[in-house]
Amino acid sequence: MATVDSSNRSCDSSFLHRGNRMSFKLFVMFILLLFTVEKGFSDDDHEMEEFLKREYSLSKPYQGVGSSSSSHWELMGDAMVTTDYIRLTPDSQSRQGAVWSRIPCNLKDWEMQVHFKIHGQGKKNLNGDGLAIWFTKERMQKGPVFGNMDNFTGLGVFVDTYPNEEKHIERIFPFVLAMVGNGSISYNHERDGRPTELGGCNAMVRNLKHDSFLFIRYIRRRLTVMIDIDGQHEWRDCLDIPGVRLPQGYYFGATAITGDLSDNHDIISLKLYQLTVIRSRKEEEEEEEEEITIPSVDNLDLLRLGQNEEGMSGIAIFFAVLFSLLGCIFLVVIGLVVYSHWNESRRKRFY
């Protein structure tokens, strides 16, 4: 009997040793995954330089705005230039205005920083309708989508200040969202663009005493939108979407619209930066082989299926993965301990 007991102890010891090795391997894998994810978030920052491109930018004293062929920017509709801002719409009903770049942008990677202001006499939910920043194939086209045409081709980032869909009261307005159109996708006004949005965030931007900023970055086919609206000079994540394919040669623009409700929609500056990103030879070859001609988003159906009602930023996804892995490791360790105790008690009962 003593020989059998010694054999069982040897088996138990071997099992626990294997369990410890398994836990250690899981721990090492977890650390490596954390390092990989963190590296993915930081690579763009460490391997990137930015340069202000004045021909695609708009700032005081707005000398490049006008109707002459030498101007870089052109006004449309009710938009007007002052010494301090370009007012896309006044705080009056049924107005729409825009400012569009005359020069198509052929940059591969870029970053747009928008300094804007939305203000008016209307109280909460009695104001509208919002403004939009565009990177599209078409330009200077009036329409219902924040002052631009529907079925556009390219990227639209919207600052929507009025909720049309009353059923979804959990969404707080104003709300920032992004949409990629291929020329045949319509913006759904009744549902505030939800069926086609890539993601978004709430942004209380009306009647602020401090500056409001919107940050749009397109790099390595990844679209990132952030906001700075708290007066703290800190960017807050809004959306971060990989696999966004935007052709080069499109135009930047800003538009706004009012209806029965209104607001002043002011653009103070649009500053475009060229991003110089270090790419591997393989990445360069892949991008050269696959020319983008129509805007699209990879795995769009899966993206919309997986995102919650307000969307998930890159940081949110990182922490979701982190806590999921911690939970898995915790369950594995608890399982090993429970099994060890169960096996020990079973051995004692048997002998």
C-alpha positions in Angstrom: 0.0 0.0 0.0 2.8 2.4 0.8 4.2 1.8 -2.7 0.8 2.8 -4.3 0.7 5.9 -2.0 4.1 7.0 -3.2 3.2 6.5 -6.8 0.1 8.6 -6.4 2.1 11.4 -4.7 4.5 11.3 -7.6 1.6 11.6 -10.0 0.1 14.5 -8.0 3.4 16.2 -7.9 3.9 15.8 -11.6 0.4 17.1 -12.3 1.0 20.2 -10.1 4.4 20.7 -11.7 2.7 20.6 -15.2 0.0 23.0 -13.9 2.6 25.5 -12.7 4.4 25.3 -16.0 1.1 25.9 -17.8 0.4 28.9 -15.6 3.9 30.3 -16.3 3.5 29.8 -20.0 0.1 31.6 -19.9 1.7 34.4 -17.9 4.5 34.8 -20.5 2.0 34.7 -23.4 0.0 37.4 -21.6 3.0 39.7 -21.1 4.0 39.2 -24.8 0.5 40.1 -25.9 0.5 43.2 -23.8 3.8 44.3 -25.2 2.5 43.7 -28.8 -0.7 45.7 -28.2 1.2 48.5 -26.5 3.7 48.6 -29.4 0.9 48.8 -31.9 -0.5 51.8 -30.1 2.8 53.6 -29.9 4.4 52.8 -33.3 2.7 55.5 -35.2 3.8 58.1 -32.7 7.4 57.1 -32.6 7.9 56.6 -36.3 6.1 59.6 -37.6 6.8 63.3 -38.4 4.3 65.9 -39.3 4.5 69.0 -41.5 1.9 71.7 -41.8 0.7 72.0 -45.4 -0.4 75.6 -45.9 -2.0 75.0 -49.3 -4.5 72.7 -47.6 -4.9 74.8 -44.5 -7.2 77.6 -43.5 -6.4 80.2 -40.8 -6.5 83.9 -40.0 -6.4 86.3 -41.7 -8.0 84.0 -44.3 -6.2 85.6 -47.3 -6.5 82.4 -49.3 -10.3 82.5 -49.3 -12.2 84.0 -52.2 -13.7 83.6 -55.6 -10.6 84.2 -57.7 -8.8 81.3 -59.4 -5.7 82.0 -57.3 -7.6 81.4 -54.0 -7.0 78.1 -52.2 -10.5 78.1 -50.6 -13.9 78.9 -51.9 -17.1 79.9 -50.1 -20.6 78.7 -50.9 -24.1 79.5 -49.9 -24.6 81.7 -46.7 -20.9 81.4 -45.6 -19.1 84.6 -44.9 -15.6 85.7 -43.8 -14.8 87.9 -40.8 -11.5 88.8 -39.2 -11.9 86.1 -36.5 -13.8 83.2 -38.2 -15.6 81.9 -41.2 -19.3 81.7 -40.4 -20.8 78.8 -42.3 -24.3 79.7 -41.1 -25.7 82.5 -39.0 -28.2 81.7 -36.1 -31.1 81.9 -38.5 -33.5 79.4 -40.0 -33.1 77.5 -43.3 -29.5 78.5 -44.0 -26.6 76.5 -45.3 -23.0 77.4 -46.1 -19.7 75.8 -46.9 -16.0 76.4 -47.5 -14.1 74.1 -49.9 -10.5 73.6 -50.8 -9.8 74.2 -54.5 -6.7 71.9 -54.4 -7.1 68.1 -54.4 -5.1 66.5 -51.6 -2.7 63.7 -52.8 -1.2 63.0 -49.4 -1.1 59.3 -48.4 -1.2 60.0 -44.6 -2.5 63.2 -43.1 -4.0 64.8 -40.0 -6.6 67.5 -39.9 -7.0 69.7 -36.8 -10.3 71.7 -36.8 -10.8 74.7 -34.5 -14.5 75.5 -34.5 -17.3 77.1 -32.5 -21.1 76.3 -32.4 -23.2 78.8 -30.5 -26.6 80.4 -30.5 -29.7 81.6 -28.6 -31.5 78.2 -28.7 -31.8 76.2 -25.6 -31.1 72.5 -25.2 -32.6 70.4 -28.1 -33.9 73.7 -29.6 -30.9 74.2 -31.9 -29.6 72.7 -35.0 -28.5 71.1 -37.1 -24.7 70.8 -37.0 -21.6 71.0 -39.1 -19.4 68.5 -41.0 -15.8 68.1 -42.1 -15.3 66.4 -45.5 -12.7 64.6 -47.5 -14.6 63.8 -50.7 -14.4 63.4 -54.4 -17.2 66.0 -54.9 -17.0 69.6 -53.9 -19.2 72.7 -53.9 -22.5 70.7 -53.9 -25.4 71.9 -51.8 -27.5 69.2 -50.1 -29.3 67.9 -47.0 -26.3 66.2 -45.3 -25.1 69.1 -43.1 -25.1 71.3 -46.1 -23.5 68.8 -48.5 -24.9 66.4 -51.1 -26.2 63.0 -50.2 -24.6 59.8 -51.6 -21.2 61.4 -51.4 -18.0 59.7 -52.2 -15.4 59.8 -49.4 -15.3 60.6 -45.7 -17.6 62.8 -43.6 -17.1 63.6 -39.9 -20.3 65.1 -38.5 -20.9 67.2 -35.4 -24.7 66.6 -35.1 -26.4 68.9 -32.6 -30.0 67.8 -33.0 -31.5 64.4 -32.3 -34.0 63.3 -34.9 -34.6 59.8 -33.6 -36.5 60.3 -30.3 -36.7 56.6 -29.5 -33.0 56.4 -28.6 -32.9 58.8 -25.7 -29.7 57.2 -24.3 -27.6 59.0 -26.9 -26.6 62.4 -25.7 -26.4 65.2 -28.3 -24.3 66.9 -29.6 -22.8 63.8 -31.1 -19.7 63.3 -33.3 -19.7 60.5 -35.8 -18.0 59.4 -39.0 -19.2 57.9 -42.2 -17.5 56.6 -45.4 -19.6 56.8 -48.6 -18.9 55.2 -51.9 -21.4 57.3 -54.0 -24.4 55.0 -53.5 -24.8 55.1 -49.7 -27.4 57.5 -48.3 -27.2 59.3 -45.0 -30.3 58.4 -42.8 -31.5 61.6 -41.2 -34.4 60.0 -39.3 -32.0 57.7 -37.5 -29.2 60.3 -37.1 -26.9 58.4 -39.4 -26.8 55.3 -37.2 -27.1 52.7 -40.0 -23.9 53.9 -41.7 -21.8 55.3 -38.9 -18.4 53.9 -38.1 -18.6 55.0 -34.5 -18.7 58.2 -32.5 -19.0 59.9 -29.2 -21.0 62.6 -27.4 -19.4 66.1 -27.4 -21.0 69.0 -25.5 -19.7 71.7 -27.8 -22.5 74.3 -27.8 -22.0 77.7 -26.2 -18.6 77.0 -24.7 -16.5 79.8 -23.3 -13.3 78.0 -24.3 -12.0 76.7 -27.7 -13.4 73.5 -29.3 -11.2 71.2 -31.4 -11.7 68.2 -33.6 -8.9 65.9 -34.6 -9.1 63.7 -37.7 -6.1 61.4 -38.5 -5.8 59.0 -41.5 -2.7 56.9 -41.3 -1.9 53.4 -42.6 -5.5 53.1 -43.6 -6.6 53.8 -40.1 -9.1 56.5 -39.2 -8.9 58.1 -35.8 -11.1 60.9 -34.5 -10.5 62.7 -31.2 -12.0 65.8 -29.6 -10.7 68.6 -27.2 -13.7 70.4 -25.8 -13.0 70.6 -22.1 -10.6 73.5 -22.2 -7.8 71.3 -20.8 -5.8 71.0 -24.0 -6.1 67.2 -23.9 -7.4 65.0 -26.7 -10.2 62.6 -25.8 -10.8 59.5 -27.9 -13.9 59.4 -30.1 -13.4 56.6 -32.6 -10.5 54.5 -34.0 -11.3 52.3 -37.0 -8.7 50.2 -38.9 -9.1 49.1 -42.5 -10.5 52.5 -43.9 -9.6 52.9 -47.5 -9.6 56.4 -48.9 -8.4 57.3 -52.3 -6.0 60.2 -52.8 -6.9 63.3 -54.8 -10.1 64.2 -52.9 -11.1 67.7 -51.5 -11.3 69.0 -48.0 -14.3 71.0 -47.0 -16.5 72.2 -44.1 -20.3 72.7 -44.3 -23.2 73.5 -42.0 -26.9 73.7 -42.2 -29.9 75.0 -40.2 -33.6 74.2 -40.5 -36.5 75.2 -38.3 -33.8 75.4 -35.5 -30.5 77.2 -35.9 -27.1 78.0 -34.6 -24.0 80.0 -35.5 -21.5 77.5 -37.0 -18.0 79.0 -37.1 -14.8 77.6 -38.5 -11.8 79.3 -36.9 -9.1 77.2 -38.6 -8.5 74.0 -40.6 -4.9 72.9 -40.3 -3.7 70.0 -42.4 -0.5 68.2 -41.5 1.3 65.7 -43.8 2.4 62.7 -41.8 5.7 61.1 -42.8 5.5 57.5 -41.7 8.2 54.9 -41.9 7.0 51.9 -43.8 8.6 48.5 -44.4 9.4 47.5 -47.9 6.7 44.9 -47.8 4.1 47.5 -46.7 5.1 49.8 -49.6 4.9 47.0 -52.1 1.5 45.9 -50.9 0.1 49.5 -51.1 1.5 49.9 -54.6 -0.1 46.7 -55.8 -3.5 47.6 -54.3 -4.6 51.0 -55.6 -7.6 52.5 -53.9 -10.2 53.9 -56.3 -13.4 53.6 -54.3 -13.8 54.4 -50.5 -14.5 51.4 -48.4 -14.0 49.9 -44.9 -12.7 46.4 -44.3 -15.0 44.0 -42.4 -17.7 46.7 -42.1 -20.5 44.3 -41.2 -18.4 42.7 -38.4 -17.4 46.1 -37.2 -21.0 47.2 -36.8 -22.0 43.9 -35.3 -19.2 44.1 -32.7 -19.5 47.7 -31.7 -21.8 48.8 -28.9 -24.3 51.6 -29.3 -21.8 54.3 -28.7 -18.8 52.6 -30.3 -15.5 51.6 -28.8 -12.3 53.5 -29.0 -8.9 51.9 -29.4 -8.2 52.4 -25.7 -11.5 50.8 -24.8 -10.7 47.8 -27.0 -7.3 47.5 -25.4 -8.7 47.4 -21.9 -11.4 45.0 -22.9 -8.8 42.6 -24.2 -6.7 43.2 -21.1 -9.4 42.4 -18.6 -10.6 39.4 -20.7 -7.1 37.9 -20.6 -6.8 38.6 -16.8 -10.2 36.9 -16.3 -9.1 33.8 -18.3 -5.8 33.5 -16.4 -7.7 33.8 -13.1 -10.1 31.1 -14.1 -7.3 28.8 -15.1 -5.4 29.3 -11.8 -8.6 28.7 -9.8 -9.4 25.6 -11.9 -5.9 24.2 -11.1 -6.2 24.9 -7.4 -9.7 23.3 -7.2 -8.7 20.3 -9.2 -5.6 19.8 -7.0 -7.7 20.0 -3.8 -10.3 17.6 -5.3 -7.7 15.1 -6.4 -6.0 15.3 -2.9 -9.3 14.7 -1.1 -10.2 11.9 -3.5 -6.8 10.2 -2.9 -7.2 10.5 0.9 -10.7 8.9 0.8 -9.5 6.1 -1.4 -6.6 5.3 0.9 
